[in-house]
């Protein structure tokens, strides 16, 4: 079963990279006395899985973080809570969910809600750290990173907000994915782990109870939804997943059941793993030998950067008109 949905409450919706469904699921678990595990940056901007048992601590777990999180010791914690009869929700990449499932086993899984997301792969923390150092040299000490910023003046769904400190004052800057080397490398698929290009879970059959994703292409369904406004795609993979969905159903809008083939057609990593770029091996060889700064200009800067810069310099209302004219022309060619 595949469904579109987004949180009816605007604040809850804006908490997520797409429709804010994760937050509603997490609140449901916590209100039942359960525990939620998800990825969040610590004060050193290391991405780690954290345990949350209060509503106030949920926000750092929200939104996409495009690197691999550290799960050291987490699976043992989850297992102990399940043994104690606690309800636990774990959110992670498909491979992390599979690893936890293997660790827990079937006897303890009744109180475990596994939530994964459609993932096209993850870079590692070392590469992210080097990018932080690269940005620090150019702007100032990086304090926080938000990959899918939804605030004002956002030109594109893939907008990064970076907060940095310079001369004792905190400042922020918005950049689109092609303007940050790490983000661009991730979108270009050149910086992912080798195993990501052979992912066994890049398909509709999942190892989790619920799968979350952006519902790219939802406009094609002609049901009045726009992916750029934030719409989640939900795969309800088990009876348990369907039951939890029903528990939050009244807090959702835009709920439509759609064929799984439609979701696969519009999200490539539901149809197969990410293809490894031919330049990946050369990139990592040069990165290892020469350092991060040496490979940025060669591999991590868009060759069409000037085209994008020019396009996004045009006022948004005019861009919409241009885009509609182009779509109309392509339709009748």
N, C-alpha and C positions, 0 to 999 in steps of 0.2 A: 504493500500500500504506500502511495506517495501523496503528500499533501503540501499545498502552499499555506503559509500562515505568517502572521506577524503580531506582536503584542499590541493590544488595543491601546494601552496606556503609552503615551508618547515618550515618557521618561524611560520606561522599560524597553521600548523599541530602540531608543537611541543608545541603550547600554550595550547592544550587540553590534557586530559588524554587519549583520543583515537584518533579521526581524526581531531579535531580542528574546527568542524562545528559550535559550539556555537559562536566562535569569528566572523565568517563570518556573521552569522545572526545578531549579535549585531552591527557590523559595518554597515550593511544595514539599521538598525533602526536609528542609530545615524546620518548617512549621510542624512536621510530623516527628520532630525530635531527632532527625537523622543528621548525617555529616556529608559534606560535599568536598570532593578533591578536584582541583583544576590547576592550570598553569598560570603563574603570575611572576612578574619581575620583582626581585628583591632590591635592596637599596644600592647594590653594586651593579644593577641591571643584568643579573644572572637569572635566566629563566628556569624556574623550578616548580614542581608540583607542590601545592600547599593544601593543608587541611583547613576547612572553614566550618565553624559550627554556629555562626551568628549571621544575621542578615546584614549587619553593618560591615562585615568583612568580605562581602561577595563581590563588590565592584572590580577589584583588581583581577579577578578570574575571568571577567567578561572580555570579549573581543579577541580577534585573531592576533597571534604572535607567530611570526613566520620564521621560527627556528625550533630546534629540538629542545624540549624541556628535560630537566634532570629529575628522574623519578627515584633516586637513591633512597632506599628504605621505605618507600611509600607502599609497595605491594604488601610488605609484612604488616604495616600499620592497618591497612584495609582488612587484611585477613583477621587480625586480632579484634577489630571492631565488629566484624561479621560474626565471629565466634561468641562475642558478648551480646549478640542479638540486635545490634544497631543496624539501622538502614543506612546504606552508603550509596551515594551517586558519584561515579568516577567519569570525568570527561577528559579525553585525550585522543591522540592519533589512533588509527585502527590497529597499528602494531602494538601500541601501548595497551590498548584494550584487550588485545589477544594475549599479551604477556600476563596481564592481571588475571584474565580468565583462566589461563593455564595454572597460575599460582594458587588461585582460590579453589578451583575444582567445582564440581557440580553440587556437592553436599552443602556448601556455604553460599551458593549463588542466589538463593531465593530473595535475600534482602539487598542484593547488589543490582543497581541500575547502571548499565554501561552505556555511555553516550559517546559516540565518535563523530567525526566530521569528514566530509569529502576532502581529501588531502592530496595535493599533487607532489608532495615531498617536502623535506625540511633541510636547511643548512645547519651547521653546527655552531655552538656558542663561540668558539675561537674566531670564526670568520666575523661574527657579529661584534665581538670585542674589538677586532681590528678596524671595523667600520666605525665604531664609536670613537676610537683614537683618531681616525682620519677626519671625522666630523669635529672632534674637539680642537684639532689644529686649525680648522677653518672658521669655526664659530665661537667655541668656548666649551667649558666642561658640560658634557651632555648629562642632563638630570633625568629625563624620561623620554620614552618613545611610544607613540601610539600609531599603529600602522593603518588603521581604518577610521580616521577622524571624521566625525559627522557634524562638526560645528559650522559656524557661519563662514562664508567665503570659500566653501569647498567647491572645487571645479570638477572633481572626479571621485567616484567611489573608492579608488585606490589612492587616497591622500594620506600622507604621513605628517603627523605633528611632532615636532621635536622641541623640547624645552631645554635650554642651555643656560649656563651662568657665565657672564662676562663682566669683568670689573665690579664684582660683588653684586650684580643685579641679574635677576632671572628674566630671560627673554624667550620668545617662542617663534617658530617659523613653520609655515606650511609648505610642503613640497609634494609633488606627484611622484608616483613610483619611479618614473624614469629619471628623476632628478636626484635620487639617492642611490649610490652604487650597490649597497646591500639589497635594497628593495628591488632594484632593476635586475640584479643577478638572480634573485629568487624568481621574479616573473619570467626571466629568460630561461630558467630551468638549468642554468649552468653550474649552480653552487650546491645542488642537492646531494644527499648521501647516496653512495652507489646502490644500496638496497632499495631506494625509493624508485629507481627505474625498473625494478622487478617486483613491485608491490603486488601481493596476492589479493589485496582487498580493494583494488581499483575496479570494482564491479558492483552490481546491485546487491548481490548476496554478501551480507556483512557479518562481523563477529559481535556486533553490539545489539542492544535493545532498540536504540534510536540513533539515527544518523542525521546530522544537521549539515546544511550547506546554504550558500547563496542560491536563490532560484533564478540564475541567469536565464534569459530568454522567456521569462514568464509572459512578456508582452505578446508573444506569438499565440498564446492560448486564448486571447481576446476575452478576458474575464475582468478587465479593468484594473489590472495590477501592473506596476512598473518596478523592475528590479533595482533601478537606481534609487528608488525611494526606500528600499530595504524590505525584502521579502525572503523569508526562510523556506527552504525545501526540507521536508521531513520525510525520512524513510522509517516507517514503523515496522521494525524487523521481527519483533516477537509479540506474543500476547501481552507480556509485561509492558513492552513499549507502548502498545495500543492503550492499555489501561491507564498509564501515566499521562498519555496525551489527552484522554478524556477528562482527567482530573484538572487540567489547565484549559480545557476547551473554551470555557466561558470567558476567559481573559484574552482570547485571540480573535483577530479579525482576518479577513481575506482567506478563510479556510475553504479550499477546494480540493477535492480528490482528483488526481490526474494519473494518466497511465505512466508506468515506470519508464517506458520507452521515451516519453517526452522529456523526463528528467535526464536520462542518459544522453539524449540527443543534444541537450544544452549544457551539459557538464562533462567534459571529455574524460575526467578522471573517475567517472562512473562506468566508462566503457573500456578502460585499459590504463595501465601505468603511463606516467610521463615518459616521453622519448628522450633518451640521452643525447644532448647536442654533441656534434662531432668535435667541437672545440673544448669540451669539458676536461679531458685528460691534459691537454696542453695548458689550460688555465691553471689547474692545480699544480702542475709541474713548475710553472713559472712563479706561481704564488709561493710555493714552498722554497724555491731557490732565491727569489728576489724580493719577496715581501708584498704586502697588500697594496701599497701606494703604486708599485710598479705595474700592477695588472689592472688598476682602475680604468685608466684612459683607454687601454687596449680592449678590455672585455666588458667593462661595467658602465659604459656610457653609451646611450642610444645614438645610433648613427642618424636617426631622424629627430634628434632633440630639437633642432631649430624649427622643424615643421610643427611639432607639438607646442613649442613655446609660442609660435605665431598663432596657432589655432586657439590656444587658451587665452591669448591676449585679446581676442575678439569678445565683446560683451555677450553674456550668456543668452539673452533673447535672440540676438542675431545668429548665434551658433545653432540654436534650435531651428530657426527658419532654414538655414543652410543645410542642416542635417535632414530635414523633412523633404527639401527639394531634391537632395541626392537620393534619398530612399524612393521617392516618387519616380525619379528618372530610372533608377535601377530596376524598379518593378516592371516598367514597360519596355525595357531594352530587350 
